Amino acid sequence: MAKSTKYPRLRTHIRRGKSGQVYVYYAYDMRPDGKPDIPLGKDYDEAIRQWDELHHKKPRTIGRLQEAFDKWELQELPKYESAETKKGYAKNLRRIAPVLGQMTWDEVTLPILREYLDRRSAKTQGNREVSLLSIVWGKALLWGMTRLPWPAAGVKNWKNPEKAREFEVTDALFSAVYSEADQVLRDCMDIATATGMRLTDARTVRMPVGGILRHKSGKTGKWVEFDVSQSAVLSALVERREASKAHCTMLLATDTGRQVTMRMLRERWDDARDKAALKAEQTGNREFGAQVRAMYLRDMRSRAADLAGDIGEATKLLQHSSQRLTEKHYRTKAEKLRAVR
């Protein structure tokens, strides 16, 4: 009767050096299939991991992109503080890993990346997925999983073209939705347009202490401070919140003191926007109604950029690292120039 073993078909090869050193190598026995053995290396734990993949016919990850995807998801993804960033990266990973995960590093070339983008129906989202791949690729270089450089290094304009959203939240558009909104949505719109905060930050900023509204950005991790007394909108909001009986540490809260969720804001926004658009359409102003329907709650951040004095002030308000980013994606207000003659 053949001797049973915990790891069938795991072979151990022992070699002795000229000076008497002992070297142990592991391999997967392929003799029953009439093929050469598959080397598993010298590390026992790593050899067992590869044996498990081979023996149980699991998709192999060693030497493939999936190995880096798995390690990055386990070690790097939890380091991001922003829940939205984590959610977005996890979504991108779920999309690109099944397509490219089983490829070896030398198989992933620039034409392969371009083909992935061509086949992807959501063009902008495809760009995000490939951008995540470049992040993982950089970590794989540090981890020693590959020595190959990023295939698109030094190549410009190879991704899908993207057009920055151009939408100006005029006073009329803002007032149309604001007049149909309940107090929670109005407060959110006021916070976002007064401070330029992202919606997640506007929803989670805490009540001011000593007249100072202090908050750490969920995306950048930077602290910002606003003197409430310098803003009529914030002063009125804080005064009303302090006078209410609702006990909530967040500046944005329901009248019963509940913390506001993104779903609550989304439902309130959709309702107020639809009412404002319908009112405009019923009076025959279909063009204005279409503009209302095209407006998003996140556009309040763009309105804050436009309300700022100049591009420099807008960049600071939105906590951008460059004025170019503010000008390209947020500032819709035309620059006022003086004719020279």
VOBA-1610 file (N, C-alpha, C; in pm, whole numbers, padded with zeros to 5 digits, always signed):
BEGIN
Met+00085-00119+00000Met+00000+00000+00000Met+00089+00125+00000Ala+00056+00219-00090Ala+00139+00339-00102Ala+00127+00425+00023Lys+00239+00483+00061Lys+00242+00569+00179Lys+00168+00700+00150Ser+00072+00734+00238Ser-00004+00858+00219Ser+00081+00977+00264Thr+00056+01089+00202Thr+00130+01210+00236Thr+00034+01327+00241Lys+00070+01425+00320Lys-00016+01543+00336Lys-00018+01624+00208Tyr+00091+01621+00132Tyr+00101+01700+00010Tyr+00137+01610-00107Pro+00037+01541-00165Pro+00065+01451-00278Pro+00133+01524-00392Arg+00229+01458-00453Arg+00302+01507-00571Arg+00397+01622-00538Leu+00420+01645-00410Leu+00522+01744-00373Leu+00655+01671-00361Arg+00751+01707-00445Arg+00882+01642-00446Arg+00986+01732-00381Thr+01077+01670-00309Thr+01186+01742-00244Thr+01318+01698-00304His+01395+01794-00351His+01525+01763-00409His+01633+01824-00320Ile+01729+01744-00281Ile+01838+01790-00195Ile+01968+01789-00275Arg+02035+01903-00271Arg+02162+01915-00342Arg+02270+01957-00241Arg+02390+01906-00263Arg+02503+01942-00177Arg+02606+02020-00256Gly+02651+02129-00197Gly+02751+02211-00262Gly+02890+02152-00244Lys+02988+02214-00307Lys+03125+02165-00299Lys+03180+02171-00157Ser+03131+02268-00081Ser+03180+02282+00057Ser+03093+02209+00157Gly+03002+02128+00109Gly+02918+02050+00200Gly+02785+02115+00234Gln+02756+02237+00179Gln+02628+02302+00207Gln+02514+02219+00149Val+02402+02223+00219Val+02284+02148+00175Val+02180+02246+00121Tyr+02134+02222+00000Tyr+02031+02305-00062Tyr+01907+02219-00085Val+01792+02271-00046Val+01667+02198-00062Val+01579+02273-00164Tyr+01532+02200-00263Tyr+01444+02256-00364Tyr+01314+02176-00367Tyr+01206+02243-00400Tyr+01076+02177-00406Tyr+01022+02185-00548Ala+00943+02082-00584Ala+00885+02078-00718Ala+00752+02002-00714Tyr+00669+02030-00812Tyr+00543+01957-00824Tyr+00563+01844-00924Asp+00534+01723-00881Asp+00561+01603-00960Asp+00465+01595-01079Met+00520+01607-01198Met+00440+01600-01319Met+00462+01470-01396Arg+00533+01372-01335Arg+00560+01246-01403Arg+00432+01171-01440Pro+00327+01173-01353Pro+00204+01103-01393Pro+00141+01159-01521Asp+00173+01284-01552Asp+00119+01345-01673Asp+00218+01341-01789Gly+00333+01280-01763Gly+00433+01271-01869Gly+00497+01405-01901Lys+00504+01496-01803Lys+00560+01628-01825Lys+00672+01656-01725Pro+00757+01754-01752Pro+00863+01789-01657Pro+00804+01845-01527Asp+00874+01825-01417Asp+00829+01879-01289Asp+00823+02032-01294Ile+00732+02086-01215Ile+00719+02231-01205Ile+00796+02277-01082Pro+00903+02356-01099Pro+00980+02401-00983Pro+00899+02495-00894Leu+00911+02477-00763Leu+00838+02559-00665Leu+00931+02643-00579Gly+01060+02641-00608Gly+01153+02725-00535Gly+01210+02659-00410Lys+01283+02741-00331Lys+01351+02689-00211Lys+01276+02719-00083Asp+01184+02816-00087Asp+01109+02852+00032Asp+00993+02754+00053Tyr+00990+02688+00169Tyr+00891+02582+00194Tyr+00748+02638+00193Asp+00726+02747+00266Asp+00590+02803+00275Asp+00540+02847+00138Glu+00629+02908+00061Glu+00591+02953-00073Glu+00565+02833-00163Ala+00643+02729-00145Ala+00625+02606-00224Ala+00490+02542-00194Ile+00450+02542-00067Ile+00321+02484-00029Ile+00207+02566-00089Arg+00223+02697-00092Arg+00119+02782-00149Arg+00101+02752-00298Gln+00214+02738-00368Gln+00206+02707-00510Gln+00153+02566-00532Trp+00192+02472-00444Trp+00141+02335-00453Trp-00012+02335-00442Asp-00064+02416-00349Asp-00209+02421-00328Asp-00279+02471-00454Glu-00221+02569-00520Glu-00281+02622-00642Glu-00281+02517-00753Leu-00171+02447-00766Leu-00159+02346-00871Leu-00243+02222-00844His-00233+02171-00723His-00299+02044-00691His-00451+02058-00690His-00500+02172-00644His-00645+02192-00638His-00696+02272-00756Lys-00605+02285-00857Lys-00642+02351-00983Lys-00701+02490-00962Lys-00639+02564-00872Lys-00678+02703-00851Lys-00605+02790-00953Pro-00662+02904-00987Pro-00590+02994-01078Pro-00456+03035-01016Arg-00350+03018-01090Arg-00219+03052-01037Arg-00202+03204-01029Thr-00141+03249-00921Thr-00118+03393-00905Thr+00029+03428-00900Ile+00114+03333-00868Ile+00256+03362-00857Ile+00311+03404-00993Gly+00374+03521-00995Gly+00429+03571-01120Gly+00326+03637-01210Arg+00205+03652-01158Arg+00098+03714-01235Arg+00048+03839-01163Leu-00028+03922-01237Leu-00078+04046-01179Leu-00169+04021-01059Gln-00239+03908-01060Gln-00332+03878-00950Gln-00261+03873-00816Glu-00136+03830-00817Glu-00057+03827-00693Glu-00044+03967-00635Ala-00019+04065-00720Ala-00006+04203-00674Ala-00142+04262-00636Phe-00245+04227-00713Phe-00380+04274-00680Phe-00420+04229-00540Asp-00395+04101-00510Asp-00432+04046-00380Asp-00358+04114-00265Lys-00228+04132-00284Lys-00147+04193-00179Lys-00184+04340-00160Trp-00208+04411-00270Trp-00244+04553-00260Trp-00378+04570-00189Glu-00474+04484-00223Glu-00606+04492-00159Glu-00597+04463-00009Leu-00509+04372+00027Leu-00495+04333+00167Leu-00416+04435+00248Gln-00309+04490+00191Gln-00217+04574+00267Gln-00235+04724+00242Glu-00262+04764+00118Glu-00262+04906+00084Glu-00399+04972+00088Leu-00501+04902+00041Leu-00635+04962+00036Leu-00684+05008+00174Pro-00662+04930+00282Pro-00710+04976+00414Pro-00641+05103+00464Lys-00530+05143+00405Lys-00456+05260+00452Lys-00525+05391+00414Tyr-00612+05388+00314Tyr-00680+05510+00270Tyr-00786+05547+00373Glu-00784+05671+00418Glu-00877+05717+00520Glu-01016+05743+00464Ser-01025+05791+00342Ser-01154+05825+00283Ser-01233+05701+00246Ala-01354+05691+00298Ala-01441+05578+00265Ala-01478+05578+00118Glu-01496+05698+00061Glu-01530+05709-00081Glu-01416+05661-00169Thr-01293+05696-00129Thr-01176+05651-00206Thr-01163+05499-00201Lys-01180+05442-00083Lys-01175+05296-00068Lys-01280+05229-00156Lys-01400+05283-00151Lys-01511+05226-00228Lys-01482+05233-00376Gly-01429+05346-00422Gly-01398+05362-00563Gly-01287+05269-00610Tyr-01180+05259-00532Tyr-01069+05170-00568Tyr-01112+05024-00567Ala-01193+04986-00468Ala-01241+04847-00461Ala-01326+04814-00584Lys-01407+04908-00627Lys-01490+04890-00746Lys-01403+04875-00870Asn-01300+04957-00882Asn-01209+04949-00997Asn-01135+04816-00999Leu-01096+04771-00879Leu-01021+04646-00868Leu-01108+04527-00910Arg-01234+04529-00870Arg-01325+04420-00905Arg-01347+04412-01056Arg-01329+04524-01122Arg-01353+04527-01266Arg-01231+04482-01346Ile-01113+04529-01306Ile-00995+04505-01390Ile-00924+04374-01356Ala-00933+04329-01230Ala-00861+04208-01188Ala-00905+04084-01265Pro-01035+04060-01285Pro-01074+03940-01361Pro-01027+03940-01505Val-01000+04057-01561Val-00959+04066-01701Val-00808+04048-01717Leu-00731+04113-01631Leu-00585+04112-01646Leu-00513+04031-01539Gly-00584+03987-01437Gly-00520+03922-01323Gly-00436+03801-01355Gln-00477+03719-01451Gln-00404+03596-01483Gln-00292+03616-01585Met-00269+03740-01624Met-00159+03768-01717Met-00028+03779-01640Thr+00080+03741-01705Thr+00212+03764-01648Thr+00251+03908-01678Trp+00352+03958-01607Trp+00388+04099-01619Trp+00432+04136-01760Asp+00505+04046-01827Asp+00553+04078-01961Asp+00442+04072-02065Glu+00328+04014-02030Glu+00216+04008-02124Glu+00137+04138-02128Val+00149+04218-02022Val+00073+04343-02014Val+00154+04454-02081Thr+00123+04481-02204Thr+00192+04584-02282Thr+00098+04704-02303Leu+00153+04810-02360Leu+00071+04928-02387Leu-00045+04895-02483Pro-00022+04817-02589Pro-00136+04779-02675Pro-00244+04702-02601Ile-00204+04621-02501Ile-00303+04547-02421Ile-00385+04644-02338Leu-00320+04743-02278Leu-00391+04844-02200Leu-00486+04924-02288Arg-00441+04959-02408Arg-00525+05035-02499Arg-00645+04951-02544Glu-00623+04822-02564Glu-00732+04733-02603Glu-00835+04723-02491Tyr-00787+04720-02366Tyr-00879+04715-02251Tyr-00969+04839-02253Leu-00910+04955-02277Leu-00988+05079-02280Leu-01084+05082-02398Asp-01042+05026-02512Asp-01129+05023-02631Asp-01251+04935-02608Arg-01231+04825-02538Arg-01341+04731-02515Arg-01432+04776-02401Arg-01382+04863-02316Arg-01460+04908-02200Arg-01569+05004-02246Ser-01693+04973-02211Ser-01805+05058-02255Ser-01807+05191-02180Ala-01776+05188-02049Ala-01770+05311-01970Ala-01630+05368-01982Lys-01612+05462-02074Lys-01479+05510-02111Lys-01407+05581-01997Thr-01476+05670-01927Thr-01411+05742-01818Thr-01377+05647-01704Gln-01469+05556-01673Gln-01443+05459-01566Gln-01327+05368-01603Gly-01313+05338-01731Gly-01200+05257-01777Gly-01068+05326-01747Asn-01064+05457-01765Asn-00944+05533-01730Asn-00910+05519-01582Arg-01012+05524-01497Arg-00991+05511-01352Arg-00934+05373-01319Glu-00982+05272-01386Glu-00937+05134-01359Glu-00791+05115-01400Val-00754+05172-01513Val-00615+05162-01558Val-00523+05245-01468Ser-00575+05358-01418Ser-00497+05439-01324Ser-00468+05361-01197Leu-00567+05285-01150Leu-00545+05201-01032Leu-00438+05095-01062Leu-00443+05039-01182Leu-00343+04939-01220Leu-00203+04998-01213Ser-00187+05124-01252Ser-00055+05187-01247Ser-00008+05202-01102Ile-00102+05226-01010Ile-00067+05234-00868Ile-00020+05099-00817Val-00093+04995-00851Val-00057+04859-00810Val+00076+04819-00872Trp+00097+04857-00997Trp+00222+04823-01067Trp+00342+04885-00993Gly+00326+05010-00949Gly+00433+05076-00875Gly+00467+05003-00747Lys+00365+04955-00676Lys+00387+04879-00553Lys+00454+04745-00585Ala+00415+04684-00696Ala+00474+04556-00734Ala+00623+04570-00760Leu+00665+04683-00814Leu+00807+04709-00834Leu+00880+04714-00700Leu+00817+04779-00601Leu+00877+04788-00468Leu+00881+04652-00399Trp+00781+04571-00424Trp+00772+04439-00362Trp+00858+04334-00433Gly+00917+04371-00545Gly+01001+04276-00617Gly+00925+04175-00698Met+00798+04202-00726Met+00718+04108-00805Met+00746+04120-00954Thr+00798+04235-00994Thr+00834+04256-01134Thr+00947+04357-01140Arg+01022+04351-01248Arg+01125+04451-01274Arg+01089+04537-01394Leu+00976+04506-01454Leu+00935+04579-01574Leu+00874+04714-01538Pro+00909+04819-01611Pro+00849+04951-01584Pro+00704+04954-01631Trp+00631+05052-01582Trp+00492+05072-01624Trp+00489+05088-01776Pro+00409+05007-01848Pro+00411+05007-01995Pro+00385+05143-02060Ala+00310+05230-01990Ala+00276+05359-02050Ala+00366+05472-02001Ala+00476+05439-01936Ala+00565+05542-01882Ala+00617+05632-01993Gly+00596+05764-01977Gly+00645+05860-02073Gly+00558+05880-02196Val+00448+05806-02204Val+00358+05816-02319Val+00241+05909-02283Lys+00213+06007-02367Lys+00106+06103-02340Lys-00018+06073-02423Asn-00132+06108-02368Asn-00261+06103-02439Asn-00296+05964-02492Trp-00263+05861-02416Trp-00295+05726-02461Trp-00427+05674-02403Lys-00479+05741-02301Lys-00606+05699-02242Lys-00724+05756-02320Asn-00844+05717-02277Asn-00964+05772-02338Asn-00972+05922-02310Pro-01007+06002-02409Pro-01018+06147-02385Pro-01131+06178-02287Glu-01107+06272-02200Glu-01208+06313-02102Glu-01232+06462-02114Lys-01357+06500-02105Lys-01394+06641-02111Lys-01441+06685-01973Ala-01378+06788-01922Ala-01416+06837-01790Ala-01560+06886-01791Arg-01632+06859-01683Arg-01771+06903-01673Arg-01775+07055-01663Glu-01853+07114-01750Glu-01870+07259-01749Glu-02015+07290-01717Phe-02039+07331-01595Phe-02175+07363-01553Phe-02170+07475-01451Glu-02232+07586-01485Glu-02234+07701-01396Glu-02365+07702-01316Val-02353+07699-01185Val-02469+07709-01098Val-02500+07857-01079Thr-02589+07907-01160Thr-02625+08049-01152Thr-02712+08075-01029Asp-02729+08203-00998Asp-02816+08238-00886Asp-02957+08185-00906Ala-03006+08191-01031Ala-03142+08146-01061Ala-03155+07996-01041Leu-03056+07919-01086Leu-03061+07774-01070Leu-03054+07735-00922Phe-02964+07800-00851Phe-02949+07772-00708Phe-03080+07802-00634Ser-03138+07918-00661Ser-03260+07960-00592Ser-03378+07869-00625Ala-03383+07820-00750Ala-03494+07735-00793Ala-03501+07607-00710Val-03388+07542-00689Val-03386+07419-00609Val-03393+07450-00460Tyr-03326+07556-00418Tyr-03323+07595-00277Tyr-03464+07623-00224Ser-03546+07684-00308Ser-03682+07718-00265Ser-03769+07594-00248Glu-03734+07483-00315Glu-03811+07359-00305Glu-03752+07263-00203Ala-03636+07295-00149Ala-03566+07204-00058Ala-03618+07215+00085Asp-03603+07106+00162Asp-03636+07114+00304Asp-03515+07170+00378Gln-03524+07185+00509Gln-03418+07251+00585Gln-03286+07176+00579Val-03291+07043+00581Val-03168+06963+00578Val-03091+06988+00448Leu-03162+06982+00336Leu-03096+07004+00207Leu-03046+07147+00194Arg-03126+07244+00243Arg-03082+07383+00239Arg-02954+07402+00320Asp-02948+07340+00436Asp-02827+07351+00519Asp-02706+07292+00448Cys-02727+07178+00382Cys-02616+07114+00309Cys-02569+07205+00195Met-02662+07262+00120Met-02627+07352+00010Met-02554+07476+00063Asp-02596+07525+00180Asp-02530+07642+00239Asp-02388+07609+00283Ile-02371+07495+00348Ile-02237+07456+00395Ile-02143+07438+00276Ala-02190+07366+00173Ala-02106+07336+00057Ala-02067+07462-00020Thr-02162+07553-00038Thr-02132+07674-00116Thr-02055+07777-00035Ala-02066+07772+00097Ala-01994+07869+00180Ala-01850+07826+00204Thr-01826+07696+00215Thr-01693+07647+00250Thr-01621+07576+00135Gly-01694+07536+00031Gly-01632+07461-00079Gly-01605+07317-00042Met-01660+07269+00068Met-01635+07131+00113Met-01700+07031+00018Arg-01637+06915+00008Arg-01698+06803-00062Arg-01820+06757+00017Leu-01911+06687-00048Leu-02036+06649+00018Leu-02012+06564+00143Thr-01916+06473+00136Thr-01887+06389+00252Thr-01842+06475+00370Asp-01759+06576+00343Asp-01712+06664+00449Asp-01824+06755+00499Ala-01906+06807+00407Ala-02018+06892+00448Ala-02115+06815+00536Arg-02125+06686+00513Arg-02217+06602+00591Arg-02162+06565+00728Thr-02028+06563+00740Thr-01968+06513+00864Thr-01894+06619+00945Val-01891+06745+00897Val-01822+06849+00974Val-01894+06869+01107Arg-01816+06885+01213Arg-01874+06897+01347Arg-01908+07042+01381Met-01991+07058+01482Met-02029+07191+01528Met-01904+07270+01565Pro-01905+07400+01538Pro-01787+07482+01570Pro-01765+07495+01720Val-01640+07515+01755Val-01601+07536+01895Val-01535+07673+01904Gly-01589+07758+01992Gly-01534+07892+02005Gly-01547+07975+01880Gly-01652+07948+01803Gly-01675+08024+01681Gly-01591+07979+01563Ile-01515+07871+01577Ile-01428+07820+01471Ile-01481+07686+01421Leu-01509+07680+01293Leu-01551+07555+01228Leu-01425+07486+01178Arg-01388+07376+01241Arg-01263+07306+01210Arg-01293+07166+01158His-01226+07130+01050His-01256+07000+00990His-01134+06945+00917Lys-01119+06814+00921Lys-01013+06745+00849Lys-01072+06683+00723Ser-01021+06722+00609Ser-01074+06673+00482Ser-01061+06522+00471Gly-01170+06457+00434Gly-01168+06312+00422Gly-01082+06263+00308Lys-01062+06347+00205Lys-00984+06305+00089Lys-00837+06341+00102Thr-00808+06466+00140Thr-00668+06511+00146Thr-00605+06492+00283Gly-00689+06480+00387Gly-00636+06467+00523Gly-00588+06598+00581Lys-00614+06709+00513Lys-00569+06840+00560Lys-00676+06904+00649Trp-00630+06978+00750Trp-00721+07049+00840Trp-00751+07187+00784Val-00877+07228+00797Val-00918+07361+00756Val-00996+07426+00871Glu-00992+07557+00876Glu-01065+07631+00979Glu-01140+07747+00914Phe-01263+07769+00960Phe-01343+07881+00914Phe-01392+07959+01036Asp-01376+08090+01031Asp-01431+08176+01135Asp-01578+08198+01101Val-01666+08139+01181Val-01809+08143+01154Val-01861+08286+01146Ser-01805+08376+01226Ser-01853+08515+01229Ser-01833+08587+01097Gln-01744+08536+01011Gln-01716+08600+00883Gln-01814+08556+00774Ser-01904+08465+00808Ser-02001+08415+00710Ser-02142+08431+00764Ala-02223+08509+00695Ala-02362+08528+00737Ala-02439+08397+00729Val-02411+08316+00626Val-02479+08188+00607Val-02448+08092+00720Leu-02319+08076+00751Leu-02278+07984+00857Leu-02324+08034+00994Ser-02317+08163+01016Ser-02360+08219+01145Ser-02506+08189+01172Ala-02591+08208+01070Ala-02734+08181+01085Ala-02760+08033+01108Leu-02686+07948+01037Leu-02704+07804+01051Leu-02665+07757+01191Val-02549+07803+01238Val-02501+07764+01371Val-02595+07815+01480Glu-02640+07938+01465Glu-02731+07995+01565Glu-02860+07913+01575Arg-02913+07874+01461Arg-03035+07793+01463Arg-03011+07655+01522Arg-02897+07595+01490Arg-02864+07462+01543Arg-02846+07468+01695Glu-02781+07571+01744Glu-02758+07582+01888Glu-02888+07607+01965Ala-02983+07670+01898Ala-03111+07700+01963Ala-03206+07580+01961Ser-03178+07483+01875Ser-03265+07366+01865Ser-03239+07270+01981Lys-03334+07181+02003Lys-03321+07084+02111Lys-03250+06956+02065Ala-03216+06953+01937Ala-03150+06834+01881Ala-03005+06826+01928His-02969+06713+01985His-02832+06692+02031His-02757+06608+01928Cys-02674+06674+01851Cys-02594+06606+01748Cys-02464+06682+01733Thr-02354+06609+01725Thr-02223+06675+01715Thr-02197+06729+01576Met-02275+06683+01477Met-02255+06729+01340Met-02330+06860+01316Leu-02270+06946+01235Leu-02336+07070+01200Leu-02461+07043+01118Leu-02453+06946+01028Leu-02567+06908+00945Leu-02643+06796+01015Ala-02768+06821+01052Ala-02848+06722+01124Ala-02996+06746+01096Thr-03076+06643+01119Thr-03220+06659+01104Thr-03274+06735+01225Asp-03401+06774+01219Asp-03459+06849+01331Asp-03475+06763+01456Thr-03463+06629+01439Thr-03470+06539+01555Thr-03332+06499+01605Gly-03227+06554+01542Gly-03092+06527+01587Gly-03024+06408+01523Arg-03081+06356+01415Arg-03019+06242+01346Arg-02908+06290+01254Gln-02804+06209+01245Gln-02698+06241+01150Gln-02748+06216+01009Val-02711+06302+00917Val-02760+06294+00780Val-02672+06199+00698Thr-02735+06109+00624Thr-02664+06014+00539Thr-02664+06064+00394Met-02579+06004+00312Met-02575+06040+00171Met-02707+06004+00102Arg-02767+05895+00143Arg-02895+05856+00083Arg-03003+05959+00113Met-03004+06010+00236Met-03101+06113+00273Met-03083+06238+00187Leu-02958+06276+00162Leu-02932+06393+00080Leu-02971+06367-00065Arg-02937+06249-00116Arg-02967+06217-00255Arg-03118+06220-00280Glu-03196+06160-00188Glu-03342+06157-00205Glu-03401+06297-00197Arg-03351+06378-00105Arg-03399+06515-00091Arg-03365+06599-00213Trp-03243+06579-00265Trp-03200+06654-00382Trp-03285+06617-00504Asp-03302+06489-00528Asp-03381+06446-00643Asp-03523+06503-00637Asp-03582+06501-00518Asp-03718+06550-00501Asp-03727+06701-00527Ala-03636+06778-00466Ala-03638+06924-00482Ala-03605+06964-00625Arg-03511+06895-00686Arg-03472+06928-00824Arg-03587+06899-00921Asp-03656+06787-00902Asp-03768+06752-00989Asp-03882+06854-00976Lys-03908+06898-00853Lys-04015+06996-00832Lys-03978+07129-00898Ala-03853+07170-00884Ala-03809+07296-00944Ala-03815+07290-01096Ala-03771+07179-01153Ala-03772+07163-01298Ala-03915+07159-01351Leu-04002+07086-01282Leu-04142+07075-01325Leu-04211+07211-01320Lys-04181+07289-01218Lys-04241+07423-01206Lys-04199+07510-01325Ala-04073+07501-01363Ala-04024+07579-01477Ala-04088+07533-01607Glu-04100+07402-01624Glu-04158+07347-01747Glu-04306+07381-01760Gln-04377+07383-01649Gln-04520+07415-01652Gln-04547+07560-01689Thr-04449+07645-01667Thr-04462+07787-01705Thr-04408+07813-01845Gly-04371+07706-01914Gly-04324+07719-02051Gly-04175+07738-02066Asn-04101+07739-01956Asn-03956+07759-01963Asn-03885+07624-01961Arg-03896+07552-02071Arg-03839+07417-02078Arg-03686+07418-02077Glu-03627+07520-02134Glu-03480+07528-02136Glu-03425+07540-01994Phe-03489+07625-01912Phe-03446+07639-01774Phe-03471+07511-01695Gly-03583+07447-01723Gly-03613+07320-01657Gly-03509+07214-01688Ala-03461+07211-01813Ala-03357+07114-01852Ala-03226+07144-01779Gln-03196+07273-01760Gln-03074+07311-01688Gln-03083+07267-01542Val-03202+07281-01484Val-03221+07238-01345Val-03199+07088-01332Arg-03255+07013-01425Arg-03241+06866-01419Arg-03097+06823-01441Ala-03018+06903-01509Ala-02878+06869-01536Ala-02785+06903-01419Met-02837+06967-01318Met-02755+07010-01204Met-02745+06900-01099Tyr-02625+06882-01042Tyr-02601+06785-00936Tyr-02575+06857-00805Leu-02597+06785-00696Leu-02570+06843-00565Leu-02422+06873-00549Arg-02337+06790-00609Arg-02193+06814-00598Arg-02149+06940-00671Asp-02237+06994-00758Asp-02204+07118-00828Asp-02201+07238-00734Met-02247+07220-00608Met-02239+07329-00512Met-02094+07365-00482Arg-02005+07270-00499Arg-01862+07296-00480Arg-01810+07388-00590Ser-01861+07370-00712Ser-01823+07459-00822Ser-01876+07599-00797Arg-01998+07608-00741Arg-02054+07739-00711Arg-01967+07811-00608Ala-01916+07737-00511Ala-01827+07798-00412Ala-01703+07855-00478Ala-01649+07781-00578Ala-01531+07829-00650Ala-01562+07957-00727Asp-01683+07965-00782Asp-01722+08085-00856Asp-01749+08203-00764Leu-01796+08175-00643Leu-01825+08283-00548Leu-01697+08342-00487Ala-01587+08266-00496Ala-01460+08316-00444Ala-01413+08436-00527Gly-01334+08522-00462Gly-01291+08645-00527Gly-01214+08625-00655Asp-01114+08538-00653Asp-01033+08512-00773Asp-00991+08366-00773Ile-00918+08326-00875Ile-00879+08186-00891Ile-00789+08139-00777Gly-00705+08230-00726Gly-00618+08194-00614Gly-00697+08163-00489Glu-00796+08247-00460Glu-00880+08225-00343Glu-00964+08097-00360Ala-01011+08073-00482Ala-01090+07952-00510Ala-01006+07827-00490Thr-00881+07831-00532Thr-00792+07715-00518Thr-00769+07683-00370Lys-00748+07786-00288Lys-00730+07765-00145Lys-00857+07711-00081Leu-00972+07765-00121Leu-01099+07723-00064Leu-01127+07576-00092Leu-01095+07531-00213Leu-01121+07392-00252Leu-01006+07299-00214Gln-00899+07355-00155Gln-00782+07279-00109Gln-00715+07202-00223His-00704+07268-00337His-00636+07207-00450His-00487+07240-00446Ser-00408+07151-00504Ser-00263+07170-00506Ser-00220+07265-00617Ser-00307+07287-00715Ser-00271+07377-00825Ser-00393+07453-00873Gln-00371+07574-00922Gln-00480+07655-00977Gln-00534+07594-01105Arg-00448+07521-01175Arg-00491+07459-01302Arg-00605+07361-01279Leu-00598+07285-01171Leu-00703+07189-01139Leu-00835+07260-01110Thr-00827+07367-01032Thr-00946+07446-01000Thr-01008+07507-01125Glu-00921+07561-01209Glu-00968+07629-01330Glu-01030+07532-01430Lys-00976+07413-01437Lys-01021+07315-01536Lys-01152+07249-01497His-01167+07216-01369His-01280+07134-01327His-01387+07207-01246Tyr-01355+07322-01189Tyr-01452+07384-01097Tyr-01488+07528-01128Arg-01391+07607-01162Arg-01417+07750-01182Arg-01483+07772-01318Thr-01610+07814-01318Thr-01681+07840-01443Thr-01699+07989-01467Lys-01668+08067-01367Lys-01685+08212-01375Lys-01583+08272-01472Ala-01631+08352-01564Ala-01542+08414-01662Ala-01451+08516-01595Glu-01325+08517-01640Glu-01229+08614-01585Glu-01255+08751-01644Lys-01267+08850-01557Lys-01294+08986-01602Lys-01164+09055-01643Leu-01161+09104-01765Leu-01044+09171-01818Leu-01078+09316-01851Arg-00976+09396-01865Arg-00994+09537-01900Arg-00941+09561-02041Ala-01025+09617-02122Ala-00981+09648-02258Ala-00865+09746-02253Val-00768+09729-02340Val-00647+09812-02333Val-00658+09940-02415Arg-00764+09953-02497Arg-00780+10080-02571Arg-00927+10096-02613
//
